[in-house]
Amino acid sequence: MRALCWTGAGQVAVRQVPDPELRNGHDAIVRVRQSATCGGDLPLLAGRTPYVAVGDVLGHEFLGEVVEVGPEVRRHRVGDRVVVSASVACGTCWYCRGGLPSCCDNGNPEPEVGEAVYGHAVPGAFGRPRATGGFAGSHAEYVRVPYADVGAFGVPDAVSDDRALFASDAAPAGWMAADVGGVRPGDVVAVWGAGAVGQLTARAAGLLGAERVIVVDDQDDRLRMAERHSGAETVDPRHVDVPAELRERTGGRGPDVCVEAVGPAWDGQVRTLAERFTAGAQRPPAVREAVHTCRKGGTVVVLGEFDGHVDAFPLGAVSAKGLSVRGVRQHGQRYVPMLLERMARDELRTEHLATHRLPLEQGAHGYALFRDRRDGCVRTVLNPDLPAGP
């Protein structure tokens, strides 16, 4: 089959790889209909993630059709349209039973690396290197889905592919940020980043009753999109001092909940996007800005992915202000059914986030558009069924 593979730092290309096969009775094989790029792929693309290897298939946010099921699969049949959670979970371990599926003990068949680096095994996920299970990604014609009864969800007839696709990762991540942030009616929520996850965080905060949601970004098209589709206020760090502006809008206190969703913190220096991504991996300015801006006793939620140790974290401000800081790895299995119901009721719309649609063969171009935010790109959706073109 065809798949979009990592071929070296900064490079991907479509290659022929073996078709996936059932490996145990709980597996399913899904034919991919749509698969989206994600900011979590960019460190892989740049070669900054340990253990990524040439030939690894990228992609983790996808929707498709079941074409084969193992004998132990009970919830799905051949022909079902399903959206698949980006993380892999067994559904039966201590963490899964406690509602923490992205912390699953069994979703990663190679836990040794995570145990050595983080103290515990890193959960399994699609489109990630061996350290997180080595599961082939979704930028392909077919994907093997382990624990299919746990991680794959039937899509209601009323929900289009374009909408349901984002229930795989971006929508659960955004909803979880608002949920674990403890957003309550009357709160003011600030979100750094107006990409897909940032916009869906803003929408989730509004649905949970936030009185005001303010999105921080330095891309005009994304700011307009956040205003139109999330009902958010916006702040552009190119034109104002963000902490001062947010305190001004909140009576001097600061927001109740601050969410870092891979957004910018403006330091007056003009950098290329590549330079910003590289710097952000080690010095997360948006996280620091969120900590300094959040009101005393408030909550800071970190959605961005950071590798290893990050210096210059304002721990003193966290302690002095009595902040709660939450790291988030989305529990898709917990949120996807509820999100699909909201999508079916038209409460949650996500189609506008798919700004670019390309055939799988143009995946390298799609990632370049996404990485560089060219042509107003928020997310590129790759479709193996689209003709490759000239």
C-alpha positions in Angstrom: 0.0 0.0 0.0 1.0 3.7 -0.3 2.0 5.6 2.9 3.6 8.9 3.7 6.9 8.0 5.4 9.7 10.0 7.2 12.8 9.9 5.0 15.2 12.1 7.0 15.2 15.4 8.9 12.5 17.7 7.4 11.6 15.3 4.6 8.6 13.0 3.9 7.7 11.0 0.8 5.1 8.5 -0.3 6.5 5.0 -0.3 5.2 1.5 -0.9 5.0 -0.4 2.5 3.5 -3.7 3.4 -0.3 -3.9 4.0 -1.2 -4.0 7.7 -2.4 -7.4 9.0 -4.4 -8.5 12.1 -2.1 -9.4 14.9 -4.6 -10.5 17.5 -8.3 -10.9 18.0 -8.9 -7.4 19.1 -7.5 -5.7 16.0 -9.3 -4.1 13.1 -8.1 -2.9 9.7 -9.4 0.5 8.7 -9.3 1.9 5.2 -8.4 5.5 5.6 -10.8 8.1 4.1 -9.3 11.2 5.6 -6.2 11.9 7.7 -5.1 15.3 9.0 -1.7 16.9 9.7 -1.1 18.0 13.3 1.3 20.2 15.2 2.5 17.1 17.1 3.9 15.8 13.9 6.3 18.8 13.4 9.0 17.7 15.9 9.0 14.3 14.1 9.2 16.0 10.7 12.2 18.0 11.9 13.9 15.0 13.3 13.9 16.3 16.9 12.0 13.3 18.3 14.2 10.5 19.6 14.0 7.1 17.9 12.2 8.2 14.8 13.4 6.1 12.0 13.5 6.3 8.2 10.4 4.6 6.9 8.1 5.5 9.9 4.6 6.3 8.7 3.3 9.6 10.0 -0.2 10.7 11.0 -2.5 10.1 13.9 -5.8 12.0 13.3 -8.0 9.9 11.0 -11.4 8.5 9.9 -12.1 5.5 7.7 -14.1 2.4 7.0 -13.6 -1.0 8.7 -12.5 -3.6 6.2 -11.5 -6.4 8.5 -12.0 -7.3 12.2 -10.5 -9.8 14.6 -12.6 -12.5 16.1 -12.8 -10.7 19.5 -14.1 -7.4 18.1 -17.7 -6.9 19.2 -18.6 -3.2 18.5 -17.6 -3.0 14.8 -18.4 -4.8 11.6 -16.9 -4.6 8.1 -18.3 -1.5 6.4 -18.7 0.6 9.5 -17.6 4.2 9.3 -15.3 5.0 12.3 -13.2 7.7 13.8 -10.2 6.5 15.7 -8.7 8.0 18.8 -5.1 9.1 18.2 -3.9 7.3 21.4 -3.9 3.5 21.9 -5.5 2.1 25.0 -6.5 -1.3 26.2 -9.6 -0.4 28.2 -8.9 -2.8 31.1 -5.8 -1.6 33.0 -5.9 0.4 36.1 -5.6 3.7 34.2 -8.2 2.9 31.6 -10.7 1.8 34.3 -10.0 5.1 36.1 -10.9 7.2 33.0 -7.3 7.9 32.0 -6.9 6.0 28.7 -4.0 8.0 27.4 -2.0 6.8 30.4 -2.8 3.1 29.5 -0.3 0.6 30.8 -0.7 -1.7 27.8 -1.1 0.6 24.9 2.7 0.7 24.3 4.3 -2.7 23.7 7.8 -1.2 24.1 7.7 0.7 27.4 11.4 0.6 28.3 12.3 3.9 26.6 9.6 5.9 28.4 10.4 4.3 31.7 14.1 5.4 31.3 13.3 8.9 30.3 10.1 9.9 32.1 9.9 7.4 35.0 6.9 5.6 33.5 6.1 4.1 30.1 4.9 6.6 27.5 1.4 5.7 26.2 1.0 4.3 22.7 0.0 6.4 19.8 -0.4 6.2 16.0 2.3 7.7 13.8 4.9 7.8 16.5 8.3 6.1 16.8 9.2 2.9 18.6 9.4 4.6 22.0 5.6 5.1 21.8 4.7 1.7 20.5 5.8 2.0 16.9 2.3 1.9 15.5 2.2 2.9 11.8 0.4 6.2 11.2 -2.7 7.2 9.3 -1.2 8.9 6.3 -1.7 5.7 4.4 -4.3 3.7 2.6 -4.9 1.3 5.5 -4.2 1.3 9.3 -4.2 -1.5 11.9 -6.2 -0.4 14.9 -5.3 -2.3 18.1 -8.0 -2.6 20.8 -10.6 -1.6 18.1 -13.6 -1.9 20.5 -11.9 0.7 22.8 -10.3 3.2 20.4 -12.6 3.2 17.3 -16.0 4.9 17.4 -18.9 4.6 15.0 -19.8 7.9 13.3 -23.5 9.0 13.4 -25.1 9.3 10.0 -25.8 13.0 10.7 -22.0 13.8 11.0 -20.0 14.3 7.9 -16.5 12.9 7.4 -15.2 16.5 7.4 -16.6 17.1 10.8 -16.0 13.8 12.4 -12.3 13.7 11.4 -11.5 16.2 14.2 -13.0 14.0 16.8 -9.9 11.9 16.5 -7.5 14.3 18.2 -8.0 18.0 17.9 -11.5 18.2 19.4 -10.7 15.8 22.4 -7.5 17.8 23.1 -9.4 21.1 23.1 -12.2 19.8 25.2 -9.9 18.2 27.7 -7.9 21.4 28.1 -11.1 23.2 29.1 -12.3 20.3 31.2 -9.1 19.7 33.3 -8.7 23.5 33.5 -11.9 23.5 35.5 -13.7 26.1 33.3 -16.9 27.2 35.0 -19.8 29.5 34.1 -18.6 33.1 34.4 -14.8 32.3 33.9 -12.5 34.2 31.7 -10.3 31.9 29.6 -7.3 32.8 27.6 -5.9 30.5 24.9 -2.4 31.0 23.4 -2.7 29.7 19.8 -5.5 29.9 17.2 -4.7 26.7 15.3 -7.2 23.8 15.3 -6.7 22.8 18.9 -6.7 26.4 20.1 -9.9 27.2 18.4 -11.6 24.0 19.6 -10.4 24.8 23.2 -12.0 28.2 22.8 -15.3 26.6 21.6 -15.2 24.0 24.4 -14.7 26.8 27.0 -17.7 28.6 25.6 -19.9 25.5 25.7 -18.8 24.9 29.3 -20.1 28.3 30.3 -17.1 30.7 30.1 -18.2 34.3 30.1 -15.3 35.4 27.9 -12.8 33.5 25.8 -9.7 35.4 24.5 -7.5 33.9 21.9 -3.9 35.0 21.4 -2.2 34.6 18.0 -0.1 36.6 15.5 -1.8 35.2 12.3 -4.6 37.4 11.0 -6.5 34.6 9.2 -6.5 32.5 12.3 -7.7 35.3 14.5 -10.6 36.0 12.1 -11.5 32.3 12.2 -11.4 32.2 16.0 -13.8 35.2 16.2 -16.2 33.8 13.6 -16.4 30.2 14.6 -15.6 30.2 18.3 -17.1 33.5 19.3 -13.8 34.5 20.9 -12.2 37.8 21.5 -8.7 38.1 20.1 -5.4 39.6 21.0 -2.5 40.0 18.6 0.9 40.1 20.3 2.4 42.1 17.4 0.4 45.1 18.5 -0.1 44.9 22.3 1.6 43.7 25.4 -0.4 40.5 26.0 -0.1 40.2 29.8 -1.0 43.9 30.2 -3.9 43.6 27.8 -5.3 40.5 29.5 -5.1 42.1 32.9 -6.8 45.2 31.5 -9.7 43.1 30.2 -10.1 41.2 33.5 -10.2 44.1 35.9 -6.5 43.7 36.8 -6.8 40.1 38.0 -5.9 38.1 34.9 -7.8 35.2 33.3 -9.1 32.3 35.5 -7.8 29.7 33.1 -4.9 30.0 30.7 -4.3 27.4 28.0 -1.0 27.1 26.1 -2.1 25.6 22.7 1.1 26.0 20.8 0.7 29.7 20.5 3.1 32.6 20.3 4.5 34.9 22.9 5.9 38.0 21.3 9.4 39.2 22.3 9.8 41.8 19.6 12.0 39.7 17.5 11.0 38.5 14.0 11.8 34.9 13.4 10.9 32.3 10.8 8.4 29.7 11.8 11.1 27.1 11.6 13.2 29.1 14.1 10.2 29.5 16.4 9.4 25.8 16.4 13.0 25.0 17.2 13.2 27.6 20.0 9.8 26.6 21.4 11.1 23.1 21.9 13.5 24.2 24.6 12.2 27.6 25.7 8.4 27.7 25.8 7.7 31.5 25.9 3.9 31.0 25.7 3.9 28.8 28.8 5.9 31.4 30.7 3.6 34.1 29.5 0.5 32.1 30.6 2.0 31.5 34.0 2.8 35.2 34.5 -0.6 36.3 33.2 -3.0 33.9 35.0 -4.8 35.2 38.0 -3.7 34.1 41.5 -5.2 30.8 42.3 -5.9 30.1 38.6 -5.1 27.2 36.4 -2.5 26.9 33.5 -3.0 24.0 31.1 -0.1 23.0 28.8 -1.3 21.4 25.5 1.9 21.7 23.5 4.3 18.8 23.2 7.8 19.4 24.7 10.7 17.0 24.5 12.7 16.2 27.6 13.8 19.0 30.0 12.8 22.6 29.4 14.7 25.4 31.2 13.6 28.8 32.3 10.2 27.6 33.6 8.8 30.2 36.1 8.4 27.9 39.1 8.6 30.8 41.5 5.5 32.4 39.9 3.6 29.1 40.1 4.3 28.8 43.8 3.9 32.5 44.8 0.5 32.8 42.9 -0.8 29.4 44.0 -1.4 28.2 40.5 -2.4 24.8 39.3 -0.5 23.5 36.3 -1.9 20.7 34.2 -0.2 18.8 31.4 -2.6 17.3 28.9 -2.4 14.3 26.7 -5.9 13.9 25.4 -8.1 11.0 26.7 -9.8 10.5 23.4 -11.6 7.4 24.5 -13.3 9.4 27.3 -14.4 12.3 25.1 -15.1 11.1 21.6 -18.6 9.7 22.1 -19.8 13.0 23.7 -18.1 15.0 21.0 -19.7 13.1 18.2 -23.1 13.7 19.9 -22.5 17.4 20.0 -21.4 17.3 16.4 -24.6 15.5 15.4 -26.6 18.2 17.3 -24.6 20.9 15.4 -23.2 22.3 18.6 -19.6 21.6 17.5 -18.6 22.4 14.0 -15.1 21.7 12.8 -15.2 21.6 9.0 -13.7 25.1 8.6 -10.4 23.9 10.1 -9.7 21.7 7.1 -8.4 24.6 5.0 -6.5 22.4 2.5 -7.3 19.0 1.0 -4.8 17.1 -1.0 -4.2 13.5 -2.3 -1.8 11.4 -0.3 0.8 11.7 -3.0 1.0 15.5 -2.2 1.6 14.9 1.5 5.0 16.5 1.5 3.5 19.7 0.0 0.7 19.5 2.5 3.1 19.4 5.4 5.1 22.3 4.1 1.9 24.4 3.8 0.9 23.4 7.4 4.4 23.9 8.9 4.9 27.3 7.3 1.2 28.3 7.7 1.2 29.3 4.0 -1.9 30.2 2.1 -3.9 30.4 5.4 -3.3 26.8 6.2 -4.7 25.6 9.5 -4.9 21.9 8.8 -4.1 19.9 5.7 -6.3 16.8 5.1 -4.8 14.0 3.1 -7.2 11.7 1.2 -5.8 8.5 -0.4 -8.8 8.3 -2.7 -8.2 11.6 -4.4 -6.4 11.4 -7.7 -2.7 12.2 -7.6 -3.0 14.7 -10.4 -0.2 15.6 -12.8 
